[in-house]
Amino acid sequence: MRTSAATVLILALLCGADTAMAAQSLRNLVQVEGVRENQLIGYGLVVGLNGSGDSTQVKSAGQSVTNMLKQFDVKMPERSDTKTKNVATVMVSAVFPPGYRKGQTIDVTVSSLGDAKSLRGGALLLAPLRAANGEVYALAQGNLVVGGLSAQGASGSSVTINTPTAGRIPNGASIEREIETDFDTRPTVRLSLRRPNFQTATNIVQTINRGFGNIATTRDGSSVEVQAPDNPTDRVAFVARLQALNVDVGLETPKVVFNSKTGTVVIALGVTVRPAAVSHGALKVVISERPQVSQPGPLSNGQTAVTPQSKVTVEQGNGRMFAWPAGAKLQTIIDAINSTGATPDDIMAILQALDQAGAIDGELVVI
């Protein structure tokens, strides 16, 4: 669906980052080093499917079932082709939250690996979840909650709602091994900025030192070192107080972001333009085919012939020229472009041309 230029630019005004100084909570600006999430991944089998599992073309499914049965002293005949339509091979993923201990549970996401049609109604068998170092940190098992639905009739017609080949298991994995952290052993606490900025880092140091004394330092615009209490309980309370501080955010380079996939244009509020004149028109070429059928006369022994007839028309759009004054703000850009009835694609072309001409004070980003 094509979004109008006015809608896109109004959304840009609402969502654009304000580059003016604004106070934000420190917890929104930094992450505490040593206190972070870790990704876990595993491989497993989902059983109990109503004929919607992997087909025989997925060799890993039959091999996995055979290997699983061996663990229960069930031996399959040699070179047998295990056909189990009620089983699907899946990948299991989860996030290990910071500070979790043995016995605590986390949610897991289960996604089909083969050609299973649906995981609805299935149950995940015990699957170990490993981290990047290859060590097992959690064990996952349980019944899947699948939001998608797929149904197929005998004639081949089918209906699919959402994605039936992926689901979740709430609290489906239990932590079996803890991830060590040096948060309570280091002499300092390092605060890593989510968006590195020299002015923001300086403001964080000044704000902390005003409230707690000269305990914070920084070596660059990406992190701040803070001296912390040695007692773990006091350190946790100290970091909680730090996160509640309000810090002025430093100025950032205003950006214009293009999403080439969706046609979305986002213009930050701080973007300005230099004096420039813009003319934007459209050339439209339409080619239409209207074949004519020629029928032979009765008893003429002639053959029916199709004569192609093409019609080519060229339409020149009403290009308009408009000028922006020096230092024009976002609202001026919006009014000028909307006055031409430009689409998001037109806006992309205009702003890219302005950037090539050096007439935009900001950064152009294409995603």
Sine and cosine of phi, psi and omega as CSV:
sin_phi,cos_phi,sin_psi,cos_psi,sin_omega,cos_omega
0.00,0.00,0.76,-0.65,-0.03,-1.00
-0.99,0.11,0.83,-0.56,0.01,-1.00
-1.00,-0.01,0.66,-0.75,-0.01,-1.00
-0.93,0.38,0.41,-0.91,-0.02,-1.00
-0.89,0.45,-0.59,0.81,-0.02,-1.00
-0.90,0.44,-0.68,0.73,0.00,-1.00
-0.89,0.46,-0.69,0.73,-0.03,-1.00
-0.89,0.45,-0.68,0.73,-0.07,-1.00
-0.96,0.26,-0.54,0.84,0.10,-0.99
-0.90,0.43,-0.65,0.76,0.08,-1.00
-0.88,0.47,-0.61,0.79,0.03,-1.00
-0.89,0.45,-0.62,0.78,0.01,-1.00
-0.91,0.42,-0.61,0.79,-0.02,-1.00
-0.96,0.27,-0.59,0.81,-0.11,-0.99
-0.99,-0.13,-0.21,0.98,-0.06,-1.00
-0.90,0.43,0.57,-0.82,-0.04,-1.00
-0.97,0.23,0.79,-0.61,0.05,-1.00
-0.98,0.21,0.86,-0.51,-0.06,-1.00
-1.00,0.08,-0.05,1.00,0.03,-1.00
-0.95,0.31,0.35,-0.94,0.00,-1.00
-0.90,0.44,0.79,-0.61,0.00,-1.00
-0.61,-0.79,0.68,-0.73,-0.01,-1.00
-0.99,0.14,0.74,-0.67,0.04,-1.00
-0.74,-0.68,0.38,-0.93,0.06,-1.00
-0.92,0.40,0.63,-0.78,-0.05,-1.00
-0.88,0.47,-0.51,0.86,-0.01,-1.00
-0.91,0.42,-0.38,0.92,0.04,-1.00
-1.00,0.09,-0.23,0.97,-0.09,-1.00
-0.98,-0.22,-0.40,0.91,-0.13,-0.99
-0.72,-0.70,0.28,-0.96,0.19,-0.98
-0.87,-0.50,0.61,-0.79,0.01,-1.00
-0.99,0.10,0.87,-0.49,-0.03,-1.00
-0.90,0.43,0.68,-0.73,-0.05,-1.00
1.00,-0.03,-0.15,0.99,0.04,-1.00
-0.84,-0.54,1.00,0.03,-0.05,-1.00
-0.52,-0.86,0.22,-0.98,0.02,-1.00
-0.99,0.12,0.40,-0.92,0.07,-1.00
-0.77,-0.64,0.60,-0.80,-0.04,-1.00
-1.00,0.00,0.67,-0.75,0.06,-1.00
-0.85,-0.53,0.52,-0.85,0.00,-1.00
-0.55,-0.83,0.50,-0.86,0.00,-1.00
-0.41,-0.91,0.14,-0.99,0.01,-1.00
-0.85,-0.53,0.64,-0.77,-0.04,-1.00
-0.36,-0.93,-0.09,-1.00,0.00,-1.00
-0.85,-0.53,0.69,-0.72,0.13,-0.99
-0.96,-0.28,0.82,-0.57,-0.04,-1.00
-0.90,-0.45,0.16,-0.99,0.04,-1.00
1.00,0.08,0.24,0.97,0.01,-1.00
-0.98,0.20,0.51,-0.86,-0.05,-1.00
-1.00,0.01,0.92,0.39,0.03,-1.00
0.95,0.30,0.20,0.98,-0.06,-1.00
-0.96,-0.28,0.30,0.95,-0.02,-1.00
-0.99,0.12,-0.26,-0.97,-0.04,-1.00
-0.92,0.38,0.54,-0.84,0.07,-1.00
-0.99,0.14,0.07,-1.00,-0.01,-1.00
-0.94,0.35,-0.24,0.97,0.02,-1.00
-0.95,0.31,-0.34,0.94,0.05,-1.00
-1.00,0.05,1.00,-0.04,-0.08,-1.00
-0.90,0.43,-0.50,0.86,-0.03,-1.00
-0.91,0.42,-0.45,0.89,-0.01,-1.00
-0.92,0.40,-0.76,0.65,0.01,-1.00
-0.90,0.44,-0.63,0.78,0.02,-1.00
-0.91,0.41,-0.62,0.78,0.00,-1.00
-0.92,0.39,-0.63,0.78,0.03,-1.00
-0.91,0.42,-0.67,0.74,0.02,-1.00
-0.88,0.48,-0.70,0.71,0.01,-1.00
-0.90,0.43,-0.60,0.80,0.01,-1.00
-0.92,0.38,-0.67,0.74,-0.02,-1.00
-0.91,0.42,-0.51,0.86,0.05,-1.00
-0.88,0.48,-0.53,0.85,0.01,-1.00
-0.92,0.39,-0.34,0.94,0.02,-1.00
-0.95,-0.32,0.40,0.92,0.07,-1.00
0.87,0.49,0.53,0.85,0.09,-1.00
-0.96,-0.29,0.92,-0.39,-0.06,-1.00
-0.98,-0.19,0.80,-0.60,0.05,-1.00
-1.00,0.01,0.48,-0.88,0.05,-1.00
-0.86,0.52,0.52,-0.85,0.00,-1.00
-0.88,0.47,0.62,-0.78,0.04,-1.00
0.83,0.55,0.47,0.88,0.06,-1.00
-0.99,0.11,0.57,-0.82,0.00,-1.00
-0.98,-0.20,0.97,-0.23,-0.05,-1.00
-0.95,0.32,0.86,-0.51,0.02,-1.00
-0.93,-0.36,0.96,-0.27,-0.04,-1.00
-0.73,-0.68,1.00,-0.06,-0.01,-1.00
-0.96,0.28,-0.21,0.98,-0.02,-1.00
-1.00,-0.07,0.17,0.99,-0.05,-1.00
-0.83,-0.56,0.61,-0.79,0.05,-1.00
-0.71,-0.71,0.67,-0.74,0.11,-0.99
-0.99,0.14,0.66,-0.75,-0.10,-1.00
-0.65,-0.76,0.36,-0.93,0.20,-0.98
-0.96,-0.27,0.69,-0.73,-0.05,-1.00
-0.91,-0.42,0.78,-0.62,0.00,-1.00
-0.78,-0.62,0.49,-0.87,-0.01,-1.00
-0.39,-0.92,0.26,-0.96,0.05,-1.00
-0.91,-0.42,0.82,-0.57,0.03,-1.00
-1.00,0.03,0.96,-0.28,-0.03,-1.00
-0.92,0.39,0.41,-0.91,0.00,-1.00
-0.92,0.40,0.69,-0.72,0.10,-0.99
0.99,0.14,0.06,1.00,-0.02,-1.00
-0.94,0.34,0.57,-0.82,-0.05,-1.00
-0.92,-0.39,0.14,-0.99,0.00,-1.00
-0.86,0.51,0.68,-0.73,0.04,-1.00
0.99,-0.10,-0.35,0.94,0.05,-1.00
-0.96,0.27,0.40,-0.92,-0.08,-1.00
-0.90,-0.44,0.45,-0.89,0.02,-1.00
-0.70,-0.71,0.36,-0.93,0.05,-1.00
-0.98,0.20,0.48,-0.87,0.05,-1.00
-0.77,-0.64,0.47,-0.88,0.07,-1.00
-0.93,-0.37,0.75,-0.66,-0.04,-1.00
-0.90,-0.44,0.80,-0.60,-0.04,-1.00
-0.77,-0.64,0.67,-0.74,-0.03,-1.00
-0.90,0.43,0.65,-0.76,0.02,-1.00
-0.97,-0.23,-0.50,0.87,-0.02,-1.00
-0.99,-0.13,-0.63,-0.78,-0.04,-1.00
-0.93,-0.36,0.52,0.85,0.04,-1.00
-0.88,0.48,0.62,-0.79,-0.01,-1.00
-0.99,0.14,-0.52,0.85,-0.02,-1.00
-0.33,-0.94,0.56,-0.83,0.08,-1.00
-0.97,-0.26,0.11,0.99,-0.07,-1.00
-0.90,0.44,0.75,-0.66,0.02,-1.00
1.00,0.10,0.04,1.00,-0.04,-1.00
-1.00,0.00,0.23,-0.97,0.03,-1.00
-0.77,-0.64,0.73,-0.69,0.02,-1.00
-0.99,0.15,0.79,-0.61,0.11,-0.99
-0.98,0.18,0.29,-0.96,-0.10,-0.99
-0.77,0.64,0.86,-0.52,-0.04,-1.00
-0.75,-0.66,0.82,-0.57,0.06,-1.00
-0.97,0.24,0.63,-0.77,0.01,-1.00
-0.94,-0.35,0.80,-0.60,-0.08,-1.00
-0.93,-0.38,0.43,-0.90,0.10,-1.00
-1.00,-0.09,-0.11,-0.99,-0.05,-1.00
-0.91,0.42,-0.41,0.91,0.00,-1.00
-1.00,0.10,0.04,1.00,0.04,-1.00
1.00,0.08,-0.04,1.00,-0.01,-1.00
-1.00,0.08,0.56,-0.83,0.02,-1.00
-0.99,0.13,0.81,-0.59,-0.01,-1.00
-0.89,-0.46,-0.26,0.97,-0.01,-1.00
-0.44,-0.90,0.35,-0.94,0.05,-1.00
-0.84,-0.55,0.77,-0.64,-0.07,-1.00
-0.92,-0.40,0.62,-0.79,0.06,-1.00
-0.17,-0.98,0.53,-0.85,0.07,-1.00
0.52,-0.85,0.02,-1.00,-0.01,-1.00
-1.00,0.09,0.68,-0.74,-0.05,-1.00
-0.99,0.15,0.58,-0.82,0.18,-0.98
-0.95,-0.32,0.94,-0.34,-0.08,-1.00
-0.92,-0.38,0.84,-0.54,-0.01,-1.00
-0.99,0.11,-0.26,0.97,-0.03,-1.00
-1.00,-0.04,0.27,-0.96,-0.02,-1.00
-0.58,-0.82,0.68,-0.73,0.04,-1.00
-0.71,-0.70,0.73,-0.68,0.02,-1.00
-0.66,-0.75,0.62,-0.79,-0.05,-1.00
-0.69,-0.72,0.70,-0.72,0.01,-1.00
-1.00,-0.02,0.12,-0.99,-0.03,-1.00
-0.92,0.39,-0.44,0.90,-0.02,-1.00
-0.98,0.18,-0.12,0.99,-0.01,-1.00
0.97,-0.23,-0.20,0.98,0.05,-1.00
-0.95,0.33,0.56,-0.83,-0.07,-1.00
-0.57,-0.82,0.38,-0.93,0.05,-1.00
-0.74,-0.67,0.77,-0.64,0.02,-1.00
-0.80,-0.60,0.78,-0.62,0.03,-1.00
-0.89,-0.46,0.82,-0.58,-0.06,-1.00
0.84,0.55,-0.59,-0.80,-0.05,-1.00
-0.86,-0.51,0.97,-0.26,-0.05,-1.00
-0.99,0.14,-0.06,1.00,-0.06,-1.00
-0.98,-0.18,0.28,0.96,0.07,-1.00
-0.57,-0.82,0.57,-0.82,-0.01,-1.00
-0.40,-0.92,-0.01,-1.00,-0.02,-1.00
-0.78,-0.63,0.40,-0.92,0.13,-0.99
-0.82,-0.57,0.98,-0.20,0.03,-1.00
-0.87,0.49,0.76,-0.65,-0.03,-1.00
0.79,0.61,0.62,0.78,-0.11,-0.99
-1.00,0.07,-0.11,0.99,-0.01,-1.00
-0.76,-0.65,0.66,-0.75,0.03,-1.00
-0.95,-0.30,0.66,-0.75,-0.01,-1.00
-0.96,0.29,0.80,-0.60,0.01,-1.00
-0.92,-0.39,-0.21,0.98,-0.02,-1.00
-0.50,-0.86,0.70,-0.72,-0.04,-1.00
-1.00,0.00,0.49,-0.87,0.06,-1.00
-0.99,-0.11,0.88,-0.48,-0.05,-1.00
-0.94,0.35,0.55,-0.84,0.04,-1.00
-0.65,-0.76,0.48,-0.87,0.01,-1.00
-0.98,-0.19,0.33,0.94,-0.04,-1.00
-0.86,0.51,-0.64,0.77,-0.09,-1.00
-1.00,-0.08,0.07,1.00,-0.03,-1.00
-0.91,-0.42,-0.39,0.92,-0.01,-1.00
-0.95,0.30,0.49,-0.87,0.02,-1.00
-0.95,0.32,-0.36,0.93,-0.01,-1.00
-0.79,-0.61,0.25,-0.97,0.12,-0.99
-0.93,-0.37,0.81,-0.59,0.00,-1.00
-0.99,-0.16,0.79,-0.61,0.05,-1.00
-0.97,-0.25,0.90,-0.43,-0.01,-1.00
-0.99,-0.11,0.82,-0.57,-0.03,-1.00
-0.94,0.33,0.71,-0.71,0.05,-1.00
-0.92,0.39,-0.60,0.80,0.07,-1.00
-0.80,-0.60,0.99,-0.12,-0.07,-1.00
-0.81,0.59,0.73,-0.68,-0.01,-1.00
-0.35,-0.94,0.80,-0.60,-0.06,-1.00
-0.89,0.45,-0.65,0.76,-0.03,-1.00
-0.93,0.36,-0.64,0.77,0.03,-1.00
-0.90,0.44,-0.68,0.73,0.02,-1.00
-0.88,0.47,-0.65,0.76,0.03,-1.00
-0.90,0.43,-0.66,0.75,0.01,-1.00
-0.91,0.42,-0.60,0.80,0.03,-1.00
-0.90,0.44,-0.71,0.70,0.01,-1.00
-0.87,0.49,-0.72,0.69,-0.02,-1.00
-0.91,0.42,-0.65,0.76,-0.01,-1.00
-0.91,0.41,-0.69,0.73,0.01,-1.00
-0.91,0.41,-0.69,0.73,-0.03,-1.00
-0.92,0.40,-0.53,0.85,0.06,-1.00
-0.92,0.39,-0.56,0.83,-0.07,-1.00
-1.00,-0.04,-0.41,0.91,-0.12,-0.99
-0.79,-0.62,0.07,1.00,-0.07,-1.00
1.00,-0.08,-0.07,-1.00,-0.07,-1.00
-0.99,0.15,0.98,0.19,-0.07,-1.00
-0.84,-0.53,-0.11,0.99,-0.08,-1.00
-0.90,-0.43,0.66,-0.75,0.05,-1.00
-0.63,-0.77,0.31,-0.95,0.06,-1.00
-0.61,-0.79,0.56,-0.83,0.02,-1.00
-0.95,-0.32,-0.28,0.96,0.01,-1.00
-0.41,-0.91,-0.17,-0.98,-0.04,-1.00
-1.00,-0.05,0.22,0.97,-0.08,-1.00
-0.91,-0.41,-0.22,0.97,-0.04,-1.00
-0.44,-0.90,0.35,-0.94,0.01,-1.00
-0.72,-0.70,0.76,-0.65,0.06,-1.00
-0.99,-0.13,0.76,-0.65,-0.03,-1.00
-0.78,-0.62,0.80,-0.60,0.09,-1.00
-0.93,0.36,0.74,-0.67,-0.12,-0.99
-0.80,-0.60,0.38,-0.93,0.05,-1.00
-0.88,0.48,0.50,-0.86,0.00,-1.00
-0.97,0.24,-0.55,0.83,-0.01,-1.00
-0.92,0.39,0.81,-0.58,-0.06,-1.00
-0.83,0.55,-0.65,0.76,-0.01,-1.00
-0.91,0.42,-0.70,0.72,0.04,-1.00
-0.91,0.43,-0.57,0.82,-0.01,-1.00
-0.92,0.40,-0.66,0.75,0.03,-1.00
-0.88,0.47,-0.71,0.71,0.03,-1.00
-0.90,0.43,-0.59,0.81,0.01,-1.00
-0.91,0.42,-0.70,0.71,0.01,-1.00
-0.91,0.40,-0.59,0.81,0.05,-1.00
-0.88,0.48,-0.63,0.77,0.05,-1.00
-0.92,0.38,-0.61,0.79,0.04,-1.00
-0.89,0.46,-0.70,0.72,-0.06,-1.00
-0.91,0.42,-0.37,0.93,-0.01,-1.00
-0.99,0.11,-0.13,0.99,-0.01,-1.00
-0.93,0.36,0.54,-0.84,0.10,-0.99
-0.99,-0.17,0.78,-0.62,-0.09,-1.00
-0.80,-0.60,0.67,-0.74,0.08,-1.00
-0.96,0.28,0.75,-0.67,-0.02,-1.00
-1.00,0.05,0.70,-0.71,0.00,-1.00
-0.95,0.32,0.32,-0.95,0.03,-1.00
-0.91,0.40,0.61,-0.80,0.05,-1.00
-0.82,-0.57,0.37,-0.93,0.02,-1.00
-0.92,0.38,0.85,-0.52,0.02,-1.00
-0.91,0.41,0.54,-0.84,-0.11,-0.99
-0.78,-0.62,0.45,-0.89,0.21,-0.98
-0.91,-0.42,0.87,-0.49,-0.09,-1.00
-0.94,-0.35,0.81,-0.58,0.08,-1.00
-0.96,-0.29,0.75,-0.66,0.18,-0.98
-0.96,-0.27,0.98,-0.20,-0.09,-1.00
-0.93,0.36,-0.31,0.95,-0.03,-1.00
-0.99,0.16,-0.62,0.79,-0.07,-1.00
-0.96,-0.29,-0.19,0.98,-0.04,-1.00
0.98,0.20,0.32,0.95,-0.01,-1.00
-1.00,0.09,0.68,-0.73,0.05,-1.00
-0.84,-0.54,0.84,-0.54,0.03,-1.00
-0.87,-0.49,0.83,-0.55,-0.02,-1.00
-0.90,-0.43,0.85,-0.53,0.02,-1.00
-0.94,0.35,0.43,-0.90,-0.11,-0.99
-0.91,0.41,-0.42,0.91,-0.06,-1.00
-1.00,0.09,-0.01,1.00,-0.03,-1.00
-0.95,0.32,0.76,-0.65,0.08,-1.00
-0.78,-0.62,0.27,-0.96,0.00,-1.00
-0.83,-0.56,0.44,-0.90,0.10,-0.99
-1.00,-0.03,0.19,-0.98,-0.01,-1.00
-0.81,0.59,0.80,-0.60,-0.03,-1.00
-0.37,-0.93,0.55,-0.83,0.11,-0.99
-0.92,-0.39,0.73,-0.68,-0.08,-1.00
-0.82,-0.58,0.74,-0.68,0.14,-0.99
-0.83,-0.56,0.80,-0.59,-0.04,-1.00
-0.70,-0.71,0.87,-0.50,0.03,-1.00
-0.79,-0.62,0.00,-1.00,-0.03,-1.00
-0.67,-0.74,0.70,-0.71,0.07,-1.00
-0.94,-0.33,0.87,-0.50,-0.08,-1.00
-0.91,-0.42,0.83,-0.55,0.03,-1.00
-0.91,-0.41,0.84,-0.55,-0.02,-1.00
-0.88,-0.47,0.82,-0.57,0.05,-1.00
-0.89,-0.46,0.88,-0.48,-0.01,-1.00
-0.88,-0.47,0.65,-0.76,0.00,-1.00
-0.93,-0.36,0.79,-0.61,0.05,-1.00
-0.73,-0.68,0.99,0.13,-0.03,-1.00
-0.91,0.41,0.64,-0.77,0.04,-1.00
-0.96,-0.26,0.70,-0.72,0.00,-1.00
-0.98,-0.19,0.82,-0.57,0.01,-1.00
-0.96,-0.27,0.89,-0.45,-0.03,-1.00
-0.99,-0.13,0.73,-0.68,0.05,-1.00
-0.96,0.29,0.36,-0.93,0.02,-1.00
-0.94,0.33,0.32,-0.95,0.00,-1.00
-0.87,0.49,0.66,-0.75,0.06,-1.00
0.84,0.54,0.43,0.90,-0.01,-1.00
-1.00,-0.09,-0.06,1.00,-0.04,-1.00
0.84,0.54,0.36,0.93,0.05,-1.00
-1.00,0.08,0.10,-0.99,-0.01,-1.00
-0.87,-0.50,0.55,-0.84,0.04,-1.00
-0.93,0.37,0.73,-0.68,-0.03,-1.00
-0.82,-0.57,0.61,-0.79,0.05,-1.00
-0.95,-0.31,0.87,-0.50,-0.02,-1.00
-0.97,-0.25,0.91,-0.42,0.01,-1.00
-0.95,0.31,0.65,-0.76,0.08,-1.00
-0.74,-0.67,0.86,-0.51,-0.03,-1.00
-0.94,-0.35,0.59,-0.80,0.05,-1.00
-0.80,-0.60,0.85,-0.53,-0.03,-1.00
-0.91,-0.42,0.82,-0.57,0.05,-1.00
-0.81,-0.58,0.58,-0.81,0.01,-1.00
-0.85,-0.53,0.82,-0.57,0.01,-1.00
-0.90,-0.44,0.81,-0.59,0.03,-1.00
-0.99,-0.11,0.87,-0.50,0.00,-1.00
-0.92,0.39,0.39,-0.92,0.02,-1.00
-0.99,0.15,1.00,0.06,0.00,-1.00
-0.92,0.38,0.64,-0.77,0.02,-1.00
-0.88,-0.48,0.55,-0.83,0.08,-1.00
-0.92,-0.38,0.71,-0.71,0.06,-1.00
-0.62,-0.78,0.38,-0.92,-0.07,-1.00
-0.83,-0.56,0.59,-0.81,0.10,-0.99
-0.95,-0.30,0.67,-0.74,0.08,-1.00
-0.96,0.27,0.25,-0.97,0.00,-1.00
-0.88,0.47,0.70,-0.72,0.04,-1.00
0.95,0.32,0.41,0.91,0.01,-1.00
-0.87,0.50,0.65,-0.76,-0.04,-1.00
-1.00,-0.02,-0.02,-1.00,-0.06,-1.00
-0.86,0.50,-0.69,0.73,-0.04,-1.00
-0.88,0.47,-0.60,0.80,0.04,-1.00
-0.91,0.42,-0.66,0.75,0.03,-1.00
-0.89,0.45,-0.69,0.73,0.00,-1.00
-0.87,0.49,-0.75,0.66,-0.04,-1.00
-0.89,0.46,-0.66,0.75,-0.05,-1.00
-0.92,0.38,-0.71,0.70,-0.04,-1.00
-0.95,0.32,-0.63,0.77,0.00,-1.00
-0.92,0.40,-0.47,0.89,0.01,-1.00
-0.91,0.41,-0.37,0.93,0.02,-1.00
-1.00,-0.01,-0.11,0.99,-0.06,-1.00
0.94,0.35,0.53,0.85,-0.07,-1.00
-0.95,0.31,0.54,-0.84,0.10,-0.99
-1.00,0.00,0.18,-0.98,0.06,-1.00
-0.82,0.57,-0.60,0.80,0.04,-1.00
-0.90,0.44,-0.63,0.78,0.05,-1.00
-0.90,0.43,-0.64,0.77,0.00,-1.00
-0.89,0.46,-0.67,0.74,0.04,-1.00
-0.85,0.53,-0.73,0.68,-0.03,-1.00
-0.90,0.45,-0.67,0.74,-0.03,-1.00
-0.91,0.42,-0.74,0.67,-0.05,-1.00
-0.94,0.35,-0.58,0.82,0.07,-1.00
-0.90,0.44,-0.64,0.77,0.04,-1.00
-0.91,0.41,-0.65,0.76,0.05,-1.00
-0.89,0.46,-0.63,0.78,0.02,-1.00
-0.91,0.40,-0.66,0.75,0.04,-1.00
-0.89,0.46,-0.53,0.85,0.02,-1.00
-0.99,0.14,-0.05,1.00,-0.01,-1.00
0.95,0.30,0.45,0.89,-0.08,-1.00
-0.98,-0.20,0.09,1.00,0.01,-1.00
-0.92,-0.40,0.78,-0.62,0.10,-0.99
-1.00,-0.09,1.00,0.03,-0.05,-1.00
0.21,-0.98,-0.03,-1.00,-0.02,-1.00
-0.94,-0.34,0.72,-0.69,0.03,-1.00
-0.99,-0.12,0.82,-0.58,-0.03,-1.00
-0.81,-0.58,0.78,-0.63,0.05,-1.00
-0.91,-0.41,0.82,-0.57,-0.02,-1.00
-0.88,-0.48,0.00,0.00,0.00,0.00
